[in-house]
Amino acid sequence: MGGGGTAGLRTAVLALDSMKLLSDGVSVMAVKTGGCLGGRLPVRSGLYRVLSLLAAFCLLAVLAGDAGAAKKKERADAITEAVGILQSARTGGQGSRENQRALVALTGSGERSLLPILAGFQKATPEGLNWLRNAFEQITETLRSSRKPLPAAALRAFVLDTANSADARRLAYDTLLSEDATVSARLIPGMLSDPSPEFRRDAVDLLLSEAAKAEGAAAAELYRRALAGAVHEDQVKTISEALRKSGETVDISRHFGFVTSWKIVGPFDNREEKGFGVAYAPEAEIVQERPNLDAEYDGMNGKVRWQTIETTDDFGVVDIAKQIENFKGSAMYAVADWSSPAAQTLQVRLGTPNAWKLWVNGVLAFEREEYHRSTQLDQYSVPVQLKPGVNVLAFKICQNEQTQDWAQKYQFQLRVCDGTGVGVLPGPVVVRNGVSRKTALNKGGAE
C-alpha cells in the first residue's frame, strides 16, 4: 500500500481506538449507576457494537478513497507513459507495435488524454508529432460522434499560453474553431505579437479586413497596426502598397532587418565549380576573425580589393551581376559588421540561387553547394549565437559557368531576425573603456 493508503489506515485505526475509549468511559458510568442508564438496555455491549460498526464503516470509506486515488494515479501514469512513447517515435516503423498500444491507451482514456497529448508536442520527434496528432484527432472525433462536449475552457487556456508548442496550440485552436465560429473573433485579435507566425498572420488578416472597409486616417492607422505584426512577405507587400498610396513612407528592408551595406571582394576562381572548397586569402582571414579590408589579393582576373556594395531594394537583394559584373565561374566574398547590444541567439535568413557559405565571427554557420535553384525570401534559416558588441557576418557566394538564361543570377539577400521572423536591427552599441554596453535592441524597424 502506498503512503496515502498507510496514512488512511492509520487514521481509521486511531478512530477505532478513540471510539473504544469512549465506550469504556460510558461503561464506567454505567457501573456507577448500576449497569443501566435510565432503566434502558445495558450500555457497554450495545454502545460498543454501534461504535465498532461506525469505525468499520470509517475504515471502509478510507480504504475505498485510497483505492480510488490509486486508480486515478494509475490512469494518469498510464497516460504520461503512453505520451512519452509516442513522443519518441521514430521513422521506419521502429517500435510500431509499442506505438500502437500507446495510441490505443490514449484514445481509450478519452478526454483526460487531450491536454497531456498537446503538452507532448513540445519535445516530440517529427514522427512523434504525427502519432500524437493522430491520437488527439481520434479522441476529439469520438467526442463529437457521441455528442459529448470538448473541454473548451482548458483548450482555450492552452492556446493562449505562448510557452506551449506552436503546432499544438494551432491544433487546439482549429479544434475549437470547428465547434465554435466565434473563437476566432475572441482569440485572434490579441495575437498580433504572438510567437507563432501562423497566429500573427491571422491577426494581421483581421486588421487588413477592417482596413479595407475603412477610409482615410482610420484605414492608415489599421494598416500601420497590421505592419507592426506582419512577418509574411505577401502581407507586408499589401500593407506597404496601401500605406504608400496614402503618402506614407514604408521601409520594408528595415522592417525585415535586411543587411544592406557590405564590403565585397573578388572575383576568385570557381571555374569547373572548383572554387567552392578553396580557402582563398580573404577566407583565411575570415576564419581567423580578422578580415583586412585594406588588403589587396590575387584574383581570377588580376589584383582585387575590397569595395563597398549597398542595396536599396525593398527586400535587401544585393545583385552582383548588375551592380558589379556577372563573373562566370567565380567566387566573391562579402562581409558586414552587425552590432549586438547583448549576447543573444537569433537567426540569419537568406536567399540566393548560388552556392554559398556563411560565417559568423569566424565560425562556419552553414554552407550549401548548389547552383541556380529558385530563390525566395527566407529560403534558408540559420540559428546563430551573437556576442555583445560587433559581430562579423561573412558570406561567400559562387557562380558557375552555365550559359542558360535562367542561370545568370548572381545575387543574395540576408537578414537578421528572431525565431518568429520579426526583423532585428543592429545595436547600436556604445563602447566605453573597451566594454560594449547595451543601448538599444530594435525589432521590426522600430526607432
TORKOL-4160 file (C-alpha; in steps of 0.2 Angstrom, whole numbers, padded with zeros to 4 digits, m for minus):
447
<pt num="1" X="0000" Y="0000" Z="0000"/>
<pt num="2" X="0007" Y="0017" Z="m0004"/>
<pt num="3" X="0010" Y="0031" Z="0008"/>
<pt num="4" X="m0008" Y="0038" Z="0006"/>
<pt num="5" X="m0016" Y="0021" Z="0010"/>
<pt num="6" X="m0005" Y="0019" Z="0025"/>
<pt num="7" X="m0009" Y="0036" Z="0032"/>
<pt num="8" X="m0028" Y="0032" Z="0029"/>
<pt num="9" X="m0027" Y="0015" Z="0038"/>
<pt num="10" X="m0018" Y="0023" Z="0052"/>
<pt num="11" X="m0032" Y="0037" Z="0054"/>
<pt num="12" X="m0045" Y="0023" Z="0054"/>
<pt num="13" X="m0037" Y="0013" Z="0067"/>
<pt num="14" X="m0035" Y="0029" Z="0078"/>
<pt num="15" X="m0053" Y="0032" Z="0076"/>
<pt num="16" X="m0057" Y="0015" Z="0081"/>
<pt num="17" X="m0046" Y="0016" Z="0097"/>
<pt num="18" X="m0055" Y="0033" Z="0101"/>
<pt num="19" X="m0072" Y="0025" Z="0100"/>
<pt num="20" X="m0066" Y="0011" Z="0111"/>
<pt num="21" X="m0060" Y="0023" Z="0124"/>
<pt num="22" X="m0077" Y="0032" Z="0123"/>
<pt num="23" X="m0086" Y="0016" Z="0126"/>
<pt num="24" X="m0075" Y="0011" Z="0140"/>
<pt num="25" X="m0079" Y="0028" Z="0148"/>
<pt num="26" X="m0098" Y="0026" Z="0146"/>
<pt num="27" X="m0096" Y="0008" Z="0154"/>
<pt num="28" X="m0088" Y="0016" Z="0169"/>
<pt num="29" X="m0103" Y="0027" Z="0171"/>
<pt num="30" X="m0115" Y="0013" Z="0168"/>
<pt num="31" X="m0106" Y="0003" Z="0183"/>
<pt num="32" X="m0108" Y="0018" Z="0194"/>
<pt num="33" X="m0127" Y="0019" Z="0190"/>
<pt num="34" X="m0130" Y="0001" Z="0192"/>
<pt num="35" X="m0126" Y="m0005" Z="0175"/>
<pt num="36" X="m0140" Y="0004" Z="0166"/>
<pt num="37" X="m0145" Y="0021" Z="0162"/>
<pt num="38" X="m0162" Y="0026" Z="0165"/>
<pt num="39" X="m0168" Y="0008" Z="0165"/>
<pt num="40" X="m0163" Y="0005" Z="0147"/>
<pt num="41" X="m0153" Y="m0009" Z="0140"/>
<pt num="42" X="m0135" Y="m0012" Z="0146"/>
<pt num="43" X="m0124" Y="0001" Z="0139"/>
<pt num="44" X="m0107" Y="m0006" Z="0136"/>
<pt num="45" X="m0112" Y="m0020" Z="0124"/>
<pt num="46" X="m0124" Y="m0010" Z="0114"/>
<pt num="47" X="m0114" Y="0005" Z="0113"/>
<pt num="48" X="m0098" Y="m0004" Z="0109"/>
<pt num="49" X="m0107" Y="m0013" Z="0095"/>
<pt num="50" X="m0113" Y="0004" Z="0087"/>
<pt num="51" X="m0096" Y="0012" Z="0089"/>
<pt num="52" X="m0087" Y="m0003" Z="0081"/>
<pt num="53" X="m0099" Y="m0003" Z="0066"/>
<pt num="54" X="m0096" Y="0016" Z="0064"/>
<pt num="55" X="m0077" Y="0013" Z="0065"/>
<pt num="56" X="m0078" Y="m0001" Z="0052"/>
<pt num="57" X="m0088" Y="0010" Z="0040"/>
<pt num="58" X="m0075" Y="0023" Z="0043"/>
<pt num="59" X="m0061" Y="0011" Z="0038"/>
<pt num="60" X="m0070" Y="0005" Z="0023"/>
<pt num="61" X="m0073" Y="0023" Z="0017"/>
<pt num="62" X="m0054" Y="0027" Z="0019"/>
<pt num="63" X="m0049" Y="0012" Z="0010"/>
<pt num="64" X="m0061" Y="0015" Z="m0004"/>
<pt num="65" X="m0055" Y="0033" Z="m0006"/>
<pt num="66" X="m0037" Y="0026" Z="m0006"/>
<pt num="67" X="m0041" Y="0014" Z="m0019"/>
<pt num="68" X="m0050" Y="0027" Z="m0030"/>
<pt num="69" X="m0035" Y="0039" Z="m0028"/>
<pt num="70" X="m0023" Y="0025" Z="m0033"/>
<pt num="71" X="m0034" Y="0021" Z="m0048"/>
<pt num="72" X="m0034" Y="0039" Z="m0054"/>
<pt num="73" X="m0015" Y="0040" Z="m0051"/>
<pt num="74" X="m0013" Y="0024" Z="m0061"/>
<pt num="75" X="m0023" Y="0031" Z="m0075"/>
<pt num="76" X="m0013" Y="0047" Z="m0075"/>
<pt num="77" X="0003" Y="0037" Z="m0075"/>
<pt num="78" X="m0003" Y="0027" Z="m0090"/>
<pt num="79" X="m0007" Y="0042" Z="m0100"/>
<pt num="80" X="0010" Y="0050" Z="m0096"/>
<pt num="81" X="0019" Y="0034" Z="m0101"/>
<pt num="82" X="0009" Y="0032" Z="m0117"/>
<pt num="83" X="0013" Y="0051" Z="m0122"/>
<pt num="84" X="0031" Y="0048" Z="m0119"/>
<pt num="85" X="0031" Y="0033" Z="m0130"/>
<pt num="86" X="0023" Y="0042" Z="m0144"/>
<pt num="87" X="0034" Y="0057" Z="m0141"/>
<pt num="88" X="0050" Y="0047" Z="m0146"/>
<pt num="89" X="0043" Y="0038" Z="m0161"/>
<pt num="90" X="0055" Y="0035" Z="m0175"/>
<pt num="91" X="0053" Y="0033" Z="m0194"/>
<pt num="92" X="0055" Y="0017" Z="m0202"/>
<pt num="93" X="0042" Y="0008" Z="m0192"/>
<pt num="94" X="0053" Y="0006" Z="m0177"/>
<pt num="95" X="0043" Y="0002" Z="m0161"/>
<pt num="96" X="0027" Y="0002" Z="m0171"/>
<pt num="97" X="0018" Y="m0011" Z="m0160"/>
<pt num="98" X="0023" Y="m0001" Z="m0144"/>
<pt num="99" X="0017" Y="0015" Z="m0153"/>
<pt num="100" X="0000" Y="0007" Z="m0157"/>
<pt num="101" X="m0003" Y="0001" Z="m0140"/>
<pt num="102" X="0001" Y="0018" Z="m0133"/>
<pt num="103" X="m0011" Y="0025" Z="m0146"/>
<pt num="104" X="m0025" Y="0013" Z="m0140"/>
<pt num="105" X="m0021" Y="0018" Z="m0122"/>
<pt num="106" X="m0023" Y="0036" Z="m0125"/>
<pt num="107" X="m0038" Y="0035" Z="m0136"/>
<pt num="108" X="m0046" Y="0023" Z="m0123"/>
<pt num="109" X="m0043" Y="0037" Z="m0109"/>
<pt num="110" X="m0053" Y="0049" Z="m0119"/>
<pt num="111" X="m0055" Y="0067" Z="m0114"/>
<pt num="112" X="m0042" Y="0065" Z="m0100"/>
<pt num="113" X="m0028" Y="0062" Z="m0113"/>
<pt num="114" X="m0031" Y="0078" Z="m0123"/>
<pt num="115" X="m0020" Y="0091" Z="m0114"/>
<pt num="116" X="m0006" Y="0078" Z="m0110"/>
<pt num="117" X="m0006" Y="0074" Z="m0129"/>
<pt num="118" X="m0004" Y="0093" Z="m0133"/>
<pt num="119" X="0009" Y="0095" Z="m0120"/>
<pt num="120" X="0019" Y="0081" Z="m0128"/>
<pt num="121" X="0021" Y="0091" Z="m0144"/>
<pt num="122" X="0035" Y="0101" Z="m0135"/>
<pt num="123" X="0048" Y="0088" Z="m0136"/>
<pt num="124" X="0042" Y="0076" Z="m0149"/>
<pt num="125" X="0051" Y="0069" Z="m0164"/>
<pt num="126" X="0044" Y="0073" Z="m0181"/>
<pt num="127" X="0036" Y="0056" Z="m0182"/>
<pt num="128" X="0030" Y="0058" Z="m0164"/>
<pt num="129" X="0021" Y="0073" Z="m0169"/>
<pt num="130" X="0011" Y="0063" Z="m0181"/>
<pt num="131" X="0007" Y="0050" Z="m0169"/>
<pt num="132" X="0001" Y="0062" Z="m0156"/>
<pt num="133" X="m0009" Y="0072" Z="m0168"/>
<pt num="134" X="m0017" Y="0056" Z="m0173"/>
<pt num="135" X="m0022" Y="0052" Z="m0155"/>
<pt num="136" X="m0029" Y="0069" Z="m0152"/>
<pt num="137" X="m0039" Y="0069" Z="m0168"/>
<pt num="138" X="m0046" Y="0052" Z="m0164"/>
<pt num="139" X="m0052" Y="0057" Z="m0147"/>
<pt num="140" X="m0060" Y="0073" Z="m0152"/>
<pt num="141" X="m0069" Y="0064" Z="m0166"/>
<pt num="142" X="m0076" Y="0051" Z="m0154"/>
<pt num="143" X="m0082" Y="0065" Z="m0143"/>
<pt num="144" X="m0091" Y="0073" Z="m0157"/>
<pt num="145" X="m0099" Y="0057" Z="m0163"/>
<pt num="146" X="m0105" Y="0054" Z="m0146"/>
<pt num="147" X="m0111" Y="0072" Z="m0144"/>
<pt num="148" X="m0100" Y="0075" Z="m0129"/>
<pt num="149" X="m0093" Y="0092" Z="m0126"/>
<pt num="150" X="m0075" Y="0096" Z="m0129"/>
<pt num="151" X="m0065" Y="0103" Z="m0114"/>
<pt num="152" X="m0066" Y="0121" Z="m0122"/>
<pt num="153" X="m0060" Y="0131" Z="m0107"/>
<pt num="154" X="m0045" Y="0120" Z="m0105"/>
<pt num="155" X="m0041" Y="0121" Z="m0124"/>
<pt num="156" X="m0043" Y="0140" Z="m0124"/>
<pt num="157" X="m0031" Y="0142" Z="m0110"/>
<pt num="158" X="m0019" Y="0130" Z="m0119"/>
<pt num="159" X="m0020" Y="0141" Z="m0135"/>
<pt num="160" X="m0017" Y="0157" Z="m0125"/>
<pt num="161" X="m0001" Y="0150" Z="m0116"/>
<pt num="162" X="0013" Y="0155" Z="m0128"/>
<pt num="163" X="0025" Y="0144" Z="m0119"/>
<pt num="164" X="0016" Y="0129" Z="m0127"/>
<pt num="165" X="0021" Y="0121" Z="m0144"/>
<pt num="166" X="0015" Y="0132" Z="m0159"/>
<pt num="167" X="0009" Y="0116" Z="m0168"/>
<pt num="168" X="0000" Y="0110" Z="m0153"/>
<pt num="169" X="m0008" Y="0127" Z="m0150"/>
<pt num="170" X="m0014" Y="0128" Z="m0168"/>
<pt num="171" X="m0021" Y="0110" Z="m0167"/>
<pt num="172" X="m0031" Y="0115" Z="m0151"/>
<pt num="173" X="m0037" Y="0132" Z="m0159"/>
<pt num="174" X="m0043" Y="0123" Z="m0175"/>
<pt num="175" X="m0052" Y="0110" Z="m0165"/>
<pt num="176" X="m0061" Y="0124" Z="m0155"/>
<pt num="177" X="m0065" Y="0134" Z="m0171"/>
<pt num="178" X="m0073" Y="0118" Z="m0179"/>
<pt num="179" X="m0085" Y="0118" Z="m0165"/>
<pt num="180" X="m0087" Y="0137" Z="m0162"/>
<pt num="181" X="m0085" Y="0150" Z="m0176"/>
<pt num="182" X="m0084" Y="0164" Z="m0163"/>
<pt num="183" X="m0067" Y="0158" Z="m0156"/>
<pt num="184" X="m0058" Y="0167" Z="m0170"/>
<pt num="185" X="m0065" Y="0184" Z="m0165"/>
<pt num="186" X="m0062" Y="0181" Z="m0147"/>
<pt num="187" X="m0044" Y="0175" Z="m0148"/>
<pt num="188" X="m0035" Y="0181" Z="m0164"/>
<pt num="189" X="m0036" Y="0200" Z="m0161"/>
<pt num="190" X="m0024" Y="0198" Z="m0146"/>
<pt num="191" X="m0011" Y="0188" Z="m0156"/>
<pt num="192" X="m0003" Y="0202" Z="m0167"/>
<pt num="193" X="0013" Y="0199" Z="m0157"/>
<pt num="194" X="0011" Y="0181" Z="m0155"/>
<pt num="195" X="0027" Y="0170" Z="m0156"/>
<pt num="196" X="0018" Y="0159" Z="m0169"/>
<pt num="197" X="0019" Y="0166" Z="m0186"/>
<pt num="198" X="0003" Y="0157" Z="m0191"/>
<pt num="199" X="m0007" Y="0166" Z="m0177"/>
<pt num="200" X="0001" Y="0183" Z="m0181"/>
<pt num="201" X="m0004" Y="0180" Z="m0199"/>
<pt num="202" X="m0022" Y="0178" Z="m0194"/>
<pt num="203" X="m0021" Y="0193" Z="m0183"/>
<pt num="204" X="m0014" Y="0204" Z="m0197"/>
<pt num="205" X="m0028" Y="0197" Z="m0209"/>
<pt num="206" X="m0041" Y="0203" Z="m0197"/>
<pt num="207" X="m0034" Y="0220" Z="m0197"/>
<pt num="208" X="m0032" Y="0220" Z="m0216"/>
<pt num="209" X="m0051" Y="0216" Z="m0217"/>
<pt num="210" X="m0055" Y="0230" Z="m0206"/>
<pt num="211" X="m0043" Y="0242" Z="m0215"/>
<pt num="212" X="m0051" Y="0238" Z="m0232"/>
<pt num="213" X="m0068" Y="0244" Z="m0225"/>
<pt num="214" X="m0061" Y="0260" Z="m0218"/>
<pt num="215" X="m0056" Y="0276" Z="m0226"/>
<pt num="216" X="m0043" Y="0289" Z="m0224"/>
<pt num="217" X="m0034" Y="0291" Z="m0207"/>
<pt num="218" X="m0043" Y="0277" Z="m0199"/>
<pt num="219" X="m0038" Y="0265" Z="m0213"/>
<pt num="220" X="m0020" Y="0271" Z="m0212"/>
<pt num="221" X="m0020" Y="0268" Z="m0193"/>
<pt num="222" X="m0026" Y="0250" Z="m0196"/>
<pt num="223" X="m0013" Y="0247" Z="m0209"/>
<pt num="224" X="0001" Y="0253" Z="m0198"/>
<pt num="225" X="m0005" Y="0242" Z="m0184"/>
<pt num="226" X="m0005" Y="0227" Z="m0196"/>
<pt num="227" X="0013" Y="0231" Z="m0202"/>
<pt num="228" X="0019" Y="0230" Z="m0184"/>
<pt num="229" X="0014" Y="0212" Z="m0183"/>
<pt num="230" X="0017" Y="0206" Z="m0201"/>
<pt num="231" X="0031" Y="0194" Z="m0204"/>
<pt num="232" X="0025" Y="0187" Z="m0221"/>
<pt num="233" X="0031" Y="0194" Z="m0237"/>
<pt num="234" X="0014" Y="0195" Z="m0246"/>
<pt num="235" X="0006" Y="0204" Z="m0231"/>
<pt num="236" X="0020" Y="0216" Z="m0230"/>
<pt num="237" X="0018" Y="0220" Z="m0248"/>
<pt num="238" X="0000" Y="0223" Z="m0247"/>
<pt num="239" X="0001" Y="0234" Z="m0232"/>
<pt num="240" X="0016" Y="0244" Z="m0239"/>
<pt num="241" X="0007" Y="0247" Z="m0255"/>
<pt num="242" X="m0008" Y="0254" Z="m0246"/>
<pt num="243" X="0002" Y="0265" Z="m0235"/>
<pt num="244" X="0012" Y="0271" Z="m0249"/>
<pt num="245" X="m0003" Y="0276" Z="m0259"/>
<pt num="246" X="m0009" Y="0286" Z="m0244"/>
<pt num="247" X="0008" Y="0296" Z="m0245"/>
<pt num="248" X="0017" Y="0287" Z="m0231"/>
<pt num="249" X="0035" Y="0281" Z="m0231"/>
<pt num="250" X="0037" Y="0262" Z="m0228"/>
<pt num="251" X="0055" Y="0255" Z="m0226"/>
<pt num="252" X="0052" Y="0237" Z="m0230"/>
<pt num="253" X="0070" Y="0232" Z="m0229"/>
<pt num="254" X="0072" Y="0240" Z="m0212"/>
<pt num="255" X="0056" Y="0231" Z="m0206"/>
<pt num="256" X="0063" Y="0214" Z="m0211"/>
<pt num="257" X="0080" Y="0218" Z="m0204"/>
<pt num="258" X="0090" Y="0216" Z="m0220"/>
<pt num="259" X="0109" Y="0219" Z="m0221"/>
<pt num="260" X="0110" Y="0232" Z="m0235"/>
<pt num="261" X="0128" Y="0238" Z="m0234"/>
<pt num="262" X="0143" Y="0226" Z="m0237"/>
<pt num="263" X="0161" Y="0226" Z="m0241"/>
<pt num="264" X="0164" Y="0214" Z="m0256"/>
<pt num="265" X="0180" Y="0207" Z="m0265"/>
<pt num="266" X="0183" Y="0196" Z="m0280"/>
<pt num="267" X="0181" Y="0188" Z="m0292"/>
<pt num="268" X="0191" Y="0172" Z="m0287"/>
<pt num="269" X="0192" Y="0157" Z="m0297"/>
<pt num="270" X="0177" Y="0145" Z="m0297"/>
<pt num="271" X="0179" Y="0138" Z="m0315"/>
<pt num="272" X="0173" Y="0120" Z="m0316"/>
<pt num="273" X="0165" Y="0124" Z="m0299"/>
<pt num="274" X="0182" Y="0120" Z="m0290"/>
<pt num="275" X="0182" Y="0136" Z="m0280"/>
<pt num="276" X="0169" Y="0132" Z="m0268"/>
<pt num="277" X="0180" Y="0122" Z="m0257"/>
<pt num="278" X="0196" Y="0133" Z="m0259"/>
<pt num="279" X="0200" Y="0144" Z="m0245"/>
<pt num="280" X="0206" Y="0160" Z="m0254"/>
<pt num="281" X="0216" Y="0173" Z="m0245"/>
<pt num="282" X="0200" Y="0183" Z="m0239"/>
<pt num="283" X="0193" Y="0167" Z="m0232"/>
<pt num="284" X="0209" Y="0163" Z="m0222"/>
<pt num="285" X="0207" Y="0180" Z="m0214"/>
<pt num="286" X="0188" Y="0177" Z="m0211"/>
<pt num="287" X="0190" Y="0161" Z="m0201"/>
<pt num="288" X="0203" Y="0170" Z="m0190"/>
<pt num="289" X="0190" Y="0183" Z="m0187"/>
<pt num="290" X="0202" Y="0196" Z="m0194"/>
<pt num="291" X="0197" Y="0201" Z="m0212"/>
<pt num="292" X="0209" Y="0215" Z="m0218"/>
<pt num="293" X="0198" Y="0227" Z="m0228"/>
<pt num="294" X="0213" Y="0237" Z="m0234"/>
<pt num="295" X="0221" Y="0221" Z="m0241"/>
<pt num="296" X="0224" Y="0218" Z="m0260"/>
<pt num="297" X="0223" Y="0200" Z="m0266"/>
<pt num="298" X="0227" Y="0190" Z="m0282"/>
<pt num="299" X="0210" Y="0187" Z="m0290"/>
<pt num="300" X="0204" Y="0177" Z="m0305"/>
<pt num="301" X="0207" Y="0192" Z="m0317"/>
<pt num="302" X="0221" Y="0201" Z="m0308"/>
<pt num="303" X="0223" Y="0211" Z="m0292"/>
<pt num="304" X="0207" Y="0214" Z="m0282"/>
<pt num="305" X="0202" Y="0225" Z="m0267"/>
<pt num="306" X="0188" Y="0226" Z="m0255"/>
<pt num="307" X="0174" Y="0238" Z="m0261"/>
<pt num="308" X="0158" Y="0244" Z="m0254"/>
<pt num="309" X="0142" Y="0237" Z="m0261"/>
<pt num="310" X="0125" Y="0243" Z="m0255"/>
<pt num="311" X="0107" Y="0240" Z="m0260"/>
<pt num="312" X="0091" Y="0250" Z="m0259"/>
<pt num="313" X="0080" Y="0235" Z="m0264"/>
<pt num="314" X="0065" Y="0233" Z="m0253"/>
<pt num="315" X="0070" Y="0215" Z="m0250"/>
<pt num="316" X="0088" Y="0218" Z="m0247"/>
<pt num="317" X="0094" Y="0210" Z="m0264"/>
<pt num="318" X="0112" Y="0213" Z="m0267"/>
<pt num="319" X="0114" Y="0210" Z="m0286"/>
<pt num="320" X="0132" Y="0207" Z="m0290"/>
<pt num="321" X="0128" Y="0204" Z="m0309"/>
<pt num="322" X="0120" Y="0221" Z="m0311"/>
<pt num="323" X="0130" Y="0231" Z="m0298"/>
<pt num="324" X="0147" Y="0224" Z="m0302"/>
<pt num="325" X="0148" Y="0211" Z="m0316"/>
<pt num="326" X="0142" Y="0193" Z="m0319"/>
<pt num="327" X="0159" Y="0185" Z="m0317"/>
<pt num="328" X="0155" Y="0167" Z="m0324"/>
<pt num="329" X="0165" Y="0153" Z="m0315"/>
<pt num="330" X="0169" Y="0165" Z="m0300"/>
<pt num="331" X="0168" Y="0167" Z="m0281"/>
<pt num="332" X="0166" Y="0183" Z="m0271"/>
<pt num="333" X="0167" Y="0187" Z="m0253"/>
<pt num="334" X="0156" Y="0199" Z="m0243"/>
<pt num="335" X="0157" Y="0205" Z="m0225"/>
<pt num="336" X="0147" Y="0216" Z="m0214"/>
<pt num="337" X="0148" Y="0221" Z="m0196"/>
<pt num="338" X="0132" Y="0218" Z="m0185"/>
<pt num="339" X="0132" Y="0226" Z="m0168"/>
<pt num="340" X="0123" Y="0217" Z="m0154"/>
<pt num="341" X="0119" Y="0226" Z="m0138"/>
<pt num="342" X="0120" Y="0209" Z="m0129"/>
<pt num="343" X="0123" Y="0190" Z="m0131"/>
<pt num="344" X="0108" Y="0183" Z="m0140"/>
<pt num="345" X="0103" Y="0169" Z="m0151"/>
<pt num="346" X="0095" Y="0175" Z="m0167"/>
<pt num="347" X="0093" Y="0169" Z="m0185"/>
<pt num="348" X="0101" Y="0173" Z="m0201"/>
<pt num="349" X="0089" Y="0170" Z="m0215"/>
<pt num="350" X="0095" Y="0172" Z="m0233"/>
<pt num="351" X="0090" Y="0168" Z="m0251"/>
<pt num="352" X="0101" Y="0165" Z="m0266"/>
<pt num="353" X="0101" Y="0155" Z="m0282"/>
<pt num="354" X="0120" Y="0152" Z="m0280"/>
<pt num="355" X="0132" Y="0141" Z="m0270"/>
<pt num="356" X="0136" Y="0149" Z="m0253"/>
<pt num="357" X="0145" Y="0149" Z="m0236"/>
<pt num="358" X="0141" Y="0159" Z="m0221"/>
<pt num="359" X="0152" Y="0163" Z="m0206"/>
<pt num="360" X="0148" Y="0172" Z="m0190"/>
<pt num="361" X="0163" Y="0178" Z="m0180"/>
<pt num="362" X="0174" Y="0167" Z="m0190"/>
<pt num="363" X="0164" Y="0151" Z="m0187"/>
<pt num="364" X="0156" Y="0142" Z="m0202"/>
<pt num="365" X="0137" Y="0143" Z="m0198"/>
<pt num="366" X="0131" Y="0134" Z="m0214"/>
<pt num="367" X="0135" Y="0131" Z="m0232"/>
<pt num="368" X="0126" Y="0124" Z="m0247"/>
<pt num="369" X="0134" Y="0120" Z="m0264"/>
<pt num="370" X="0120" Y="0121" Z="m0276"/>
<pt num="371" X="0118" Y="0131" Z="m0291"/>
<pt num="372" X="0103" Y="0140" Z="m0299"/>
<pt num="373" X="0089" Y="0133" Z="m0290"/>
<pt num="374" X="0075" Y="0145" Z="m0287"/>
<pt num="375" X="0077" Y="0159" Z="m0274"/>
<pt num="376" X="0065" Y="0167" Z="m0262"/>
<pt num="377" X="0064" Y="0176" Z="m0246"/>
<pt num="378" X="0070" Y="0166" Z="m0231"/>
<pt num="379" X="0075" Y="0152" Z="m0242"/>
<pt num="380" X="0087" Y="0146" Z="m0228"/>
<pt num="381" X="0087" Y="0149" Z="m0210"/>
<pt num="382" X="0102" Y="0148" Z="m0199"/>
<pt num="383" X="0102" Y="0150" Z="m0180"/>
<pt num="384" X="0117" Y="0160" Z="m0174"/>
<pt num="385" X="0124" Y="0165" Z="m0157"/>
<pt num="386" X="0129" Y="0183" Z="m0157"/>
<pt num="387" X="0141" Y="0191" Z="m0144"/>
<pt num="388" X="0139" Y="0208" Z="m0136"/>
<pt num="389" X="0147" Y="0221" Z="m0147"/>
<pt num="390" X="0152" Y="0220" Z="m0165"/>
<pt num="391" X="0149" Y="0203" Z="m0174"/>
<pt num="392" X="0156" Y="0200" Z="m0191"/>
<pt num="393" X="0145" Y="0192" Z="m0204"/>
<pt num="394" X="0155" Y="0184" Z="m0219"/>
<pt num="395" X="0147" Y="0177" Z="m0235"/>
<pt num="396" X="0155" Y="0168" Z="m0249"/>
<pt num="397" X="0145" Y="0166" Z="m0265"/>
<pt num="398" X="0149" Y="0156" Z="m0280"/>
<pt num="399" X="0144" Y="0157" Z="m0298"/>
<pt num="400" X="0146" Y="0143" Z="m0311"/>
<pt num="401" X="0148" Y="0144" Z="m0330"/>
<pt num="402" X="0131" Y="0139" Z="m0336"/>
<pt num="403" X="0125" Y="0149" Z="m0351"/>
<pt num="404" X="0106" Y="0147" Z="m0350"/>
<pt num="405" X="0096" Y="0162" Z="m0347"/>
<pt num="406" X="0089" Y="0155" Z="m0330"/>
<pt num="407" X="0107" Y="0153" Z="m0324"/>
<pt num="408" X="0113" Y="0171" Z="m0325"/>
<pt num="409" X="0108" Y="0177" Z="m0307"/>
<pt num="410" X="0122" Y="0181" Z="m0296"/>
<pt num="411" X="0114" Y="0188" Z="m0280"/>
<pt num="412" X="0109" Y="0186" Z="m0262"/>
<pt num="413" X="0098" Y="0194" Z="m0248"/>
<pt num="414" X="0102" Y="0192" Z="m0230"/>
<pt num="415" X="0093" Y="0197" Z="m0214"/>
<pt num="416" X="0094" Y="0195" Z="m0196"/>
<pt num="417" X="0078" Y="0191" Z="m0186"/>
<pt num="418" X="0071" Y="0182" Z="m0171"/>
<pt num="419" X="0063" Y="0164" Z="m0172"/>
<pt num="420" X="0046" Y="0172" Z="m0176"/>
<pt num="421" X="0053" Y="0181" Z="m0191"/>
<pt num="422" X="0052" Y="0198" Z="m0184"/>
<pt num="423" X="0067" Y="0208" Z="m0191"/>
<pt num="424" X="0080" Y="0213" Z="m0178"/>
<pt num="425" X="0091" Y="0228" Z="m0181"/>
<pt num="426" X="0109" Y="0230" Z="m0175"/>
<pt num="427" X="0113" Y="0239" Z="m0159"/>
<pt num="428" X="0118" Y="0252" Z="m0158"/>
<pt num="429" X="0132" Y="0248" Z="m0146"/>
<pt num="430" X="0142" Y="0261" Z="m0137"/>
<pt num="431" X="0160" Y="0256" Z="m0132"/>
<pt num="432" X="0167" Y="0263" Z="m0116"/>
<pt num="433" X="0184" Y="0259" Z="m0110"/>
<pt num="434" X="0184" Y="0244" Z="m0121"/>
<pt num="435" X="0167" Y="0237" Z="m0115"/>
<pt num="436" X="0152" Y="0236" Z="m0125"/>
<pt num="437" X="0136" Y="0242" Z="m0117"/>
<pt num="438" X="0118" Y="0240" Z="m0121"/>
<pt num="439" X="0109" Y="0255" Z="m0128"/>
<pt num="440" X="0095" Y="0248" Z="m0138"/>
<pt num="441" X="0088" Y="0232" Z="m0146"/>
<pt num="442" X="0077" Y="0237" Z="m0161"/>
<pt num="443" X="0065" Y="0225" Z="m0168"/>
<pt num="444" X="0054" Y="0226" Z="m0183"/>
<pt num="445" X="0060" Y="0243" Z="m0189"/>
<pt num="446" X="0056" Y="0252" Z="m0173"/>
<pt num="447" X="0067" Y="0268" Z="m0170"/>
